[in-house]
């Protein structure tokens, strides 16, 4: 009888260890599933509506979109970051106009925060720009894909992390959700943050940047089950492996590295907000589904968004950020980025 009890005890210990080992992946799957096409559509229908007037940098339409984003965070008990007075990082017009003198008004980055449980001073940034190009010749350029798609993905990613935290499975590292302004005029908002960071750049572990993930391009006319990843291997082998593994285990998208080539004539690596983190030595990955016939045109509307594809891509971004935030050691920078 004593031998049987000992054997049962060993089995229970093994079973317990196995369940503990499996729980992070199980938890990730559970929280990923909260990022739904339905929720994304609800928010994007507002963010990319005519009422937002194309979200030109510093315009009342953009500020209205910003207030809507903040309302979503408040409704889900997601706070602004520690050390900040509110959800805004204010950027003066003088800064926005210093390079190109475009007569832009004052604008704001918007941030939300999920504090880490074990390494709260290490920061994982998840970013997207919420500005677009406004109204031209009386037509509203709604920017549903560019970058309404990334904007609403950030809201859902934040909600997923918050749910995990509320259930006792919050990220070990802190997650800074960063909606940046002025991207369309030269990556101004992300540049401003990189020069005026709320948290030390030395403590910033990675940036997961999302820009245009709501449609398909001409190279994927037969399927939207893909994503372009750009920059994941430029600074950190760890980040490249995380992206690959997250996709293989959870998202099952076709990863296309077409635009990851440093000689890419489109220079997409240098044209979205991750670049202002990467140039400071922070491992960064840019999720992108390519341009299309409505890029920077008035036809970039909500009814053309492929919400199932948008949801899967947003889930992948979450899975990548989840791994970065929860791994035992921070990402190793083992490349010079050149």
VEXVO-113603 format. One line per field, with one value per residue (C-alpha): residue in three letters; x, y, z. Coordinates in steps of 0.2 Angstrom, whole numbers, plus 2048, in hexadecimal, padded with zeros to 3 digits. Layout:
r [ALA;...]
x [X;...]
y [Y;...]
z [Z;...]
REM end
This chain:
r [UNK;UNK;UNK;UNK;UNK;UNK;UNK;UNK;UNK;UNK;UNK;UNK;UNK;UNK;UNK;UNK;UNK;UNK;UNK;UNK;UNK;UNK;UNK;UNK;UNK;UNK;UNK;UNK;UNK;UNK;UNK;UNK;UNK;UNK;UNK;UNK;UNK;UNK;UNK;UNK;UNK;UNK;UNK;UNK;UNK;UNK;UNK;UNK;UNK;UNK;UNK;UNK;UNK;UNK;UNK;UNK;UNK;UNK;UNK;UNK;UNK;UNK;UNK;UNK;UNK;UNK;UNK;UNK;UNK;UNK;UNK;UNK;UNK;UNK;UNK;UNK;UNK;UNK;UNK;UNK;UNK;UNK;UNK;UNK;UNK;UNK;UNK;UNK;UNK;UNK;UNK;UNK;UNK;UNK;UNK;UNK;UNK;UNK;UNK;UNK;UNK;UNK;UNK;UNK;UNK;UNK;UNK;UNK;UNK;UNK;UNK;UNK;UNK;UNK;UNK;UNK;UNK;UNK;UNK;UNK;UNK;UNK;UNK;UNK;UNK;UNK;UNK;UNK;UNK;UNK;UNK;UNK;UNK;UNK;UNK;UNK;UNK;UNK;UNK;UNK;UNK;UNK;UNK;UNK;UNK;UNK;UNK;UNK;UNK;UNK;UNK;UNK;UNK;UNK;UNK;UNK;UNK;UNK;UNK;UNK;UNK;UNK;UNK;UNK;UNK;UNK;UNK;UNK;UNK;UNK;UNK;UNK;UNK;UNK;UNK;UNK;UNK;UNK;UNK;UNK;UNK;UNK;UNK;UNK;UNK;UNK;UNK;UNK;UNK;UNK;UNK;UNK;UNK;UNK;UNK;UNK;UNK;UNK;UNK;UNK;UNK;UNK;UNK;UNK;UNK;UNK;UNK;UNK;UNK;UNK;UNK;UNK;UNK;UNK;UNK;UNK;UNK;UNK;UNK;UNK;UNK;UNK;UNK;UNK;UNK;UNK;UNK;UNK;UNK;UNK;UNK;UNK;UNK;UNK;UNK;UNK;UNK;UNK;UNK;UNK;UNK;UNK;UNK;UNK;UNK;UNK;UNK;UNK;UNK;UNK;UNK;UNK;UNK;UNK;UNK;UNK;UNK;UNK;UNK;UNK;UNK;UNK;UNK;UNK;UNK;UNK;UNK;UNK;UNK;UNK;UNK;UNK;UNK;UNK;UNK;UNK;UNK;UNK;UNK;UNK;UNK;UNK;UNK;UNK;UNK;UNK;UNK;UNK;UNK;UNK;UNK;UNK;UNK;UNK;UNK;UNK;UNK;UNK;UNK;UNK;UNK;UNK;UNK;UNK;UNK;UNK;UNK;UNK;UNK;UNK;UNK;UNK;UNK;UNK;UNK;UNK;UNK;UNK;UNK;UNK;UNK;UNK;UNK;UNK;UNK;UNK;UNK;UNK;UNK;UNK;UNK;UNK;UNK;UNK;UNK;UNK;UNK;UNK]
x [800;80E;816;805;804;815;812;802;80B;818;80B;802;812;816;804;805;816;80F;7FF;80A;815;806;7FC;805;801;7EF;7ED;7F4;7E7;7D9;7DE;7E1;7D0;7C9;7D0;7C1;7BC;7AC;7B4;7C1;7B2;7A9;7B7;7BD;7AC;7AE;7C0;7BF;7AE;7AC;7A9;7BC;7BF;7CE;7D8;7E4;7F2;7EC;7DB;7CB;7C7;7D7;7D4;7C2;7C9;7D5;7C7;7BE;7CE;7D0;7BE;7C1;7CF;7C6;7B7;7C3;7CC;7DC;7E6;7F2;804;80D;815;809;7FB;7EE;7ED;7F5;807;805;810;811;80E;820;827;81B;81F;832;837;82B;821;810;806;800;7F7;7FC;7F9;7FA;801;7F4;7FA;7F3;7FC;7FC;809;814;813;826;830;825;833;837;82B;824;81C;80E;80C;801;7FD;7EC;7ED;7E9;7E9;7D9;7CD;7D3;7C8;7B9;7BB;7BF;7CD;7C8;7D7;7CE;7DE;7EB;7EB;7DA;7DE;7ED;7E4;7D6;7E2;7EB;7DB;7D7;7E9;7E8;7D7;7DF;7EE;7E2;7D7;7E6;7EC;7DB;7DB;7EC;7F6;7FC;80C;81C;822;818;80F;80E;800;805;7FA;805;801;809;80F;808;813;823;822;821;817;823;832;82C;829;83A;842;836;833;828;833;845;84A;856;848;83E;83F;836;82A;81C;815;805;802;7F5;7EF;7DD;7DE;7E8;7F3;7F6;803;7F6;7E6;7E1;7E3;7E4;7EB;7FC;806;816;823;830;83F;83D;84E;857;85D;858;858;84D;83F;840;83E;830;826;829;824;815;80E;812;809;7FB;7F7;7FB;7FD;809;818;81E;82F;82E;830;83D;84B;856;857;844;840;830;83B;82C;838;83C;82A;820;822;82C;83B;83C;83F;84A;856;859;85D;84D;848;838;82D;820;810;809;7FE;803;7FC;7ED;7E4;7DC;7EC;7EC;7DB;7CA;7C5;7CE;7BD;7B7;7AC;7BC;7C5;7C7;7C3;7C7;7D8;7DA;7D6;7E2;7F0;7EC;7EC;7FE;803;7FC;805;816;814;80E;81E;829;820;821;831;83E;84B;849;84D;860;866;873;873;877;868;871]
y [800;80C;809;80D;81D;823;81E;828;837;837;837;845;84F;84B;850;860;865;861;86B;87A;878;878;886;895;88E;88A;89B;8A4;89A;89F;8B2;8B2;8AC;8BC;8C6;8C4;8CA;8D0;8DB;8E2;8E7;8EF;8FB;8FD;903;911;915;915;91E;92F;936;935;93F;935;937;944;947;954;955;955;945;93D;943;93C;92B;92C;930;920;916;91C;918;906;905;90D;901;8F2;8F9;8FB;909;915;912;914;925;92D;939;932;929;936;93A;94C;951;963;96A;971;95F;958;966;968;95C;960;970;968;974;965;969;961;94F;940;92F;924;917;909;8FD;8EC;8EB;8DC;8D0;8CB;8D7;8E7;8F2;8E9;8F0;8E7;8F4;8F0;8FE;904;915;91C;92B;92B;939;942;94A;94E;957;954;941;938;92D;921;916;906;8FC;909;908;906;8F4;8F5;901;8F6;8E7;8F0;8F2;8E0;8DB;8E6;8DE;8CC;8D1;8D9;8CA;8BF;8CA;8CA;8B7;8B6;8B3;8C4;8C8;8C7;8D7;8E6;8E9;8FB;8FD;90C;915;921;930;939;929;92F;93E;936;92A;939;932;922;92D;939;92A;923;934;937;925;923;914;913;90D;901;8F9;8F7;8E5;8E5;8ED;8E4;8F0;8EE;8F8;8F2;8E1;8E1;8DC;8D3;8D9;8D4;8C7;8BD;8BF;8AD;8AD;8B9;8AC;8B4;8C2;8CC;8CC;8DA;8DC;8CE;8C7;8D8;8DA;8CA;8B8;8B5;8C0;8B7;8A7;8AD;8B3;8A3;898;8A3;8A1;88E;88A;896;8A1;896;8A4;8A3;8AF;8B8;8C0;8C9;8DA;8D5;8D7;8E6;8EA;8EB;8FA;8FE;900;8FB;8F7;90A;910;90A;90E;8FF;908;915;907;8FC;90B;90C;8F9;8F2;8E2;8E6;8DD;8E5;8DB;8E0;8D9;8E4;8F3;8F2;8FC;907;90B;91E;920;923;911;90B;907;8FB;8F1;8EB;8E4;8D2;8D0;8BD;8C0;8D0;8C6;8B8;8C5;8CE;8BE;8BA;8CB;8C7;8B6;8BE;8CC;8BE;8B4;8C3;8C9;8B8;8B0;8AE;8B9;8C9;8C8;8C7;8D4;8CA;8D4;8E6;8E9;8ED]
z [800;804;7F3;7EB;7F5;7F0;7DE;7DE;7E6;7D8;7CB;7D3;7D4;7C1;7BC;7C6;7BE;7AD;7B0;7B5;7A6;79B;7A3;79B;789;78E;796;787;77C;787;787;774;771;779;76A;75F;74E;755;762;755;74A;757;75C;74A;744;750;74E;73B;739;731;742;745;735;730;740;739;746;753;74B;756;74D;753;764;764;75F;76D;77A;773;776;788;78B;786;792;7A0;79D;79F;7AE;7A4;7AC;7A5;7A9;7B9;7BA;7AE;7B3;7A6;796;78C;787;780;771;76D;75C;75C;75C;74F;743;746;738;72A;72F;72B;737;742;752;763;764;770;772;77C;788;793;79E;7A6;7B4;7B4;7C3;7C5;7BA;7BA;7B5;7A5;797;788;77C;770;764;756;74F;750;744;732;724;728;71B;709;6FC;707;709;719;719;726;727;72D;729;72B;739;740;740;74B;756;75B;75C;76A;774;772;777;786;78B;789;795;7A1;7A2;7A5;7B3;7BB;7BB;7C3;7B3;7AF;7A6;7AF;7A7;7A5;794;78D;781;776;769;760;756;747;73F;72E;72F;733;742;74E;75C;75E;75C;76A;775;772;776;785;78C;79B;79F;79C;78B;793;79C;78C;787;776;76A;761;754;74A;73B;72E;731;72B;719;70C;6FE;6EC;6F1;6FB;6F0;6F4;707;715;721;721;72A;725;733;732;73D;749;745;743;755;75F;75A;769;762;751;75A;765;755;74C;75B;75F;74E;74D;75D;75D;74E;73F;733;724;728;71A;71B;70A;712;71F;712;717;704;703;6F8;702;711;71C;72B;72C;729;738;74B;750;748;755;762;757;753;766;767;76D;764;75A;74E;742;73E;72D;720;711;707;6FC;6EF;6FD;706;70A;700;705;702;712;71A;728;71C;713;722;724;736;738;731;73C;74B;748;745;755;75E;757;75D;76E;76E;76A;778;784;781;783;793;79B;797;7A5;79D;793;780;77C;76F;765;755;750;745;736]
REM end
